[in-house]
Amino acid sequence: MPILKKNKEDKEKLKDEKKERLKEKKQSRRSFRLERIKEITAKAYAVATKRKWLVFMIVAAIAAYLIIFKGGFDIGGIKNLLGF
């Protein structure tokens, strides 16, 4: 009889160990996904900031081109008011 009882205890112990390993694996996977989402979000913010400054630089370049080569902006006849 003691042999069967011992085998049953061993099986229960193995089941418990397996459950613990699965819980650890699940927790590890969950934390990895959360970290990955945080990293992707941070990267998206960095890219958005970079693109924002790129748009500002393009607008500034277009404005400089219009002012230098086309004679400036003629907004509602400001040139006429100033006498140019």
Secondary structure, 3 states (H helix, E strand, C coil): CHHHHHHHHHHHHHHHHHHHHHHHHHHHHHHHHHHHHHHHHHHHHHHHHHHHHHHHHHHHHHHHHHHHHCCCCCCCCHHHHHCC
